[in-house]
Amino acid sequence: MLNKRNRSIAQVVTYVLLTVFSLYCIFPFVWMVISALKPKTEIRTATPSFMIAEPTLANFKRVLFDVGFLNYIKNSLLVSVVACVLSMIVAILAGYALSRYFKMKLVKVSNLAMMLSQMIPGVLLLVPLYLIMQRLHVLESYMSLILAYTTFVIPLCTFMMSSFFDTVPLALEEAAEIDGCSKTQTILQIILPLSIPSLVSTGLYAFINAWNEFMFGYIFISTDQYRTLTPAIMLFKGANTIDWGGLMAGSVIAVIPVTLIFLFLQRYFLAGLMSGSVKG
Amino acid sequence: MKTSSKMTRDQRKMRTAFVMLLPALIFLALLIAFPLGKVVHDAFSHVHLINKSMSGFAGIENFETFIEDEHFAQAVRNTFLWTIFSVAGEYLMGMVTAVLLNQKFKGRAIFRTCIFIPWLVPIIVAGMTWDWMLNPEFGIVNYLLKNMGLINESINFLGDSKYALATVIFVNIWRSFPYYTISFLSAMQSIPGDLAEAASIDGAGMFRRFFSVTLPQLRSVSLVILFIHVIWTAVNFDFIWVMTEGGPNYATETLPVMIYRYSMRKFDVGAASALSTMMFTVMVILFIFYYRKRSQLSEDMA
């Protein structure tokens, strides 16, 4: 009897605590959306309310069309998609080598190099990276961001792919080889179709990482034409009087794609992320 | 094709491995290894972004420059406080939420999704949203605190040097702890269920079970997570920059912000590189400790 009562108390405590934690995590987003839908008069008030007296899309309209966020969204999408595709190609190749040829010295050294690179943060390399981009004549262009984003996700993406390839039985490849498949054919026709879940999670990681990155976008790009979303939000704040309504509308826009992707694909994403980070 | 048929099987394998690793190695060599070498080289040279006439060997002058900076001691202190409190808070929150989520009950998936969402959003968005909520004039947090009678006057959380660092740490914990939750959760799910069951039959209560069964099983994942996050937090630039730019009056300036200030504001690349080199050195020392501990742990497990 006592045991049963204890268990239901434990369950109530669990629900209460988790509700508190969830509110803590979610509340800023709720407030962000509410603020983005409020007219200026309701934003700049000392008694903010959860109800919106006159909901409006004016903040979104202003940000998208007057401030140019439409262009920033396009830039962010372009950079993130290209960086994602590029890092996946590199990670599939390297991940396969790491998984299948792990006994070779070259592979062991590369593995260690990737582990070390994973630890090295971008900010410490900021100046030389800036100068390299200048030398390559890619500052003020998409290419500088694509290169930087790809480089810094390669280690984790490679680990994610290689820990998946570890689970694909070697016998499958040997059978394909006996049937006369070349290495390229084996990978393209046998291995990759099997890897779709981990391809999804690796790609998601690379995409979200590029979409969210701030520092390189802030420093490599100073022309409005190529600016991405995250630095744009920062600069928007720097104006004389802060347009909080617009700022929150911009934030909603920046958050929507990652949240949607995550909600639909979270199972793949979390599993892949864990397999890669435990290895690295 | 002719050449490949002449090669032995091992040579062919070797060539395949090399070709497959090549793209990754090119990226890492060009954009990580080379810049790394450049930073260490520049740390001992006179380099200025604008004044190109400054050049040549500098000895340890660059190191002297930043050590003599009047804000250096404070930046070191801030870096320690920022790192220790952030990581400790994240660890605690992550552990509590993981333990809660590691039970069977209805609605588990919804709670898990809610808790994970902060980790997904751009740091800039996390920073701006909290900045807006904490605003002293129009912010919801001050309004609610005043309504509840907890404070009388609005607190300028980010603009007052008494509160600024604590506030940035709080927001950092909010955004980073979900990663710990998910890592602990996936590690807990691999703990065999009969272990906890046996302990429970032996009469161990919930807390006892946690400390003597669950926690020891999480040693290796804890080590990995703590190590990675200590490094990531200590070198984090984005968070502090978007929320306070190191202000007010240097109250939240950490070493990475100082590196940014030296390189992109004062254009003194030499001093910035020297500071980076110093941070690398500390990281390498930490890595050696971590590596030893990790091999020791995996020996214990075996």
Contacts between the chains, C-beta under 8 A, distances in Angstrom:
chain1	res1	chain2	res2	distance
A	10	B	206	7.2
A	11	B	105	6.2
A	14	B	100	5.5
A	14	B	103	6.2
A	14	B	105	6.4
A	15	B	105	7.4
A	15	B	107	8.0
A	17	B	96	7.7
A	17	B	100	5.7
A	18	B	97	7.6
A	18	B	100	5.4
A	18	B	101	7.3
A	18	B	111	4.6
A	18	B	115	7.9
A	19	B	111	8.0
A	21	B	93	7.9
A	21	B	96	8.0
A	21	B	97	5.6
A	21	B	100	7.6
A	21	B	111	7.6
A	21	B	114	7.9
A	21	B	115	5.9
A	22	B	111	5.5
A	22	B	114	3.8
A	22	B	115	6.1
A	24	B	174	7.2
A	25	B	114	5.5
A	25	B	115	5.2
A	25	B	117	6.1
A	25	B	118	5.2
A	25	B	174	7.4
A	25	B	178	7.3
A	26	B	114	5.2
A	26	B	117	6.8
A	28	B	118	7.7
A	28	B	126	7.5
A	28	B	129	4.6
A	28	B	130	6.4
A	28	B	133	6.3
A	28	B	174	7.7
A	29	B	117	7.1
A	29	B	121	8.0
A	29	B	129	7.6
A	31	B	129	7.1
A	31	B	132	7.7
A	31	B	133	5.9
A	31	B	140	5.9
A	32	B	125	7.9
A	32	B	129	5.0
A	32	B	132	7.8
A	35	B	132	6.6
A	43	B	138	6.6
A	44	B	137	7.8
A	44	B	138	5.6
A	45	B	138	6.3
A	46	B	137	6.6
A	46	B	138	6.6
A	46	B	143	7.2
A	47	B	143	6.6
A	48	B	138	6.4
A	48	B	139	7.6
A	48	B	140	5.1
A	48	B	143	5.6
A	89	B	23	7.3
A	90	B	23	4.6
A	90	B	24	5.1
A	90	B	27	6.6
A	91	B	24	7.4
A	93	B	20	4.2
A	93	B	21	7.3
A	93	B	23	6.1
A	93	B	24	7.1
A	94	B	20	6.4
A	94	B	21	5.4
A	94	B	23	7.2
A	94	B	24	3.8
A	96	B	20	5.9
A	97	B	16	7.6
A	97	B	17	4.7
A	97	B	20	4.1
A	97	B	21	4.9
A	98	B	21	8.0
A	100	B	17	7.9
A	101	B	13	6.4
A	101	B	16	7.6
A	101	B	17	4.2
A	104	B	13	7.7
A	104	B	14	6.7
A	104	B	17	5.7
A	106	B	14	7.4
A	106	B	17	6.2
A	106	B	18	6.4
A	106	B	21	7.0
A	107	B	17	5.8
A	107	B	21	7.0
A	110	B	21	5.1
A	110	B	24	7.2
A	110	B	25	6.3
A	113	B	25	7.5
A	113	B	28	6.1
A	113	B	33	7.8
A	114	B	24	7.3
A	114	B	28	7.1
A	117	B	28	5.2
A	117	B	32	4.9
A	117	B	33	7.9
A	119	B	228	7.7
A	119	B	231	5.9
A	119	B	283	6.8
A	119	B	287	6.8
A	120	B	32	6.0
A	120	B	36	6.7
A	120	B	280	8.0
A	121	B	231	7.3
A	121	B	232	7.0
A	121	B	235	4.1
A	121	B	236	7.9
A	121	B	256	8.0
A	123	B	235	5.8
A	123	B	236	7.8
A	123	B	237	4.3
A	123	B	256	4.9
A	123	B	259	6.5
A	123	B	260	7.2
A	124	B	39	6.7
A	124	B	235	6.4
A	124	B	256	7.7
A	124	B	259	7.1
A	124	B	276	4.2
A	124	B	279	6.1
A	124	B	280	6.5
A	125	B	31	8.0
A	125	B	32	7.0
A	125	B	35	4.2
A	125	B	36	6.5
A	125	B	39	6.5
A	125	B	276	7.7
A	126	B	259	7.2
A	126	B	260	7.2
A	126	B	263	6.3
A	126	B	264	7.8
A	126	B	272	7.9
A	127	B	39	7.2
A	127	B	42	7.4
A	127	B	49	8.0
A	127	B	263	4.8
A	127	B	269	5.2
A	127	B	272	5.8
A	127	B	273	6.6
A	128	B	34	7.4
A	128	B	35	3.6
A	128	B	36	7.9
A	128	B	38	4.0
A	128	B	39	5.8
A	128	B	42	7.5
A	129	B	31	6.6
A	129	B	35	5.4
A	131	B	38	7.7
A	132	B	30	7.5
A	132	B	31	7.1
A	132	B	34	7.4
A	132	B	35	6.6
A	147	B	27	7.9
A	147	B	31	6.4
A	148	B	31	6.9
A	150	B	27	6.4
A	151	B	27	4.8
A	151	B	28	7.0
A	151	B	31	4.2
A	151	B	32	6.4
A	154	B	24	5.4
A	154	B	27	5.6
A	154	B	28	6.7
A	155	B	28	7.9
A	158	B	24	6.3
A	183	B	16	6.1
A	208	B	120	6.5
A	211	B	122	7.2
A	212	B	120	7.9
A	212	B	121	7.2
A	212	B	122	4.0
A	212	B	123	6.9
A	213	B	122	7.9
A	214	B	122	6.6
A	214	B	123	6.0
A	214	B	124	5.1
A	214	B	238	4.8
A	214	B	242	6.9
A	215	B	237	5.8
A	215	B	238	5.6
A	215	B	241	7.8
A	219	B	264	6.8
A	229	B	122	7.8
A	230	B	122	5.1
A	230	B	124	4.7
A	230	B	125	7.9
A	231	B	124	7.9
A	233	B	122	8.0
A	233	B	124	5.2
A	233	B	125	7.0
A	233	B	128	6.2
A	234	B	124	5.8
A	234	B	242	5.9
A	237	B	128	6.5
A	237	B	131	7.8
A	244	B	132	5.5
A	244	B	135	7.6
A	244	B	138	7.1
A	247	B	128	5.9
A	247	B	132	6.9
A	248	B	128	7.9
A	248	B	129	7.2
A	248	B	132	6.5
A	251	B	125	4.5
A	251	B	128	5.8
A	251	B	129	6.0
A	254	B	121	7.6
A	254	B	122	5.7
A	254	B	124	7.7
A	254	B	125	5.3
A	255	B	121	5.1
A	255	B	122	7.6
A	255	B	125	5.7
A	258	B	120	4.9
A	258	B	121	6.6
A	258	B	122	7.9
A	259	B	117	6.6
A	259	B	120	6.5
A	259	B	121	7.6
A	262	B	116	7.7
A	262	B	117	7.4
A	262	B	120	5.5
A	263	B	113	7.1
A	266	B	113	6.6
A	266	B	116	7.5
A	270	B	116	7.7
A	270	B	182	5.9
A	270	B	186	7.6
A	273	B	182	7.4
A	274	B	182	7.0
A	274	B	183	6.7
A	274	B	186	4.7
A	277	B	183	7.1
A	277	B	224	7.5
A	277	B	228	7.8
A	278	B	221	7.2
A	278	B	224	7.0
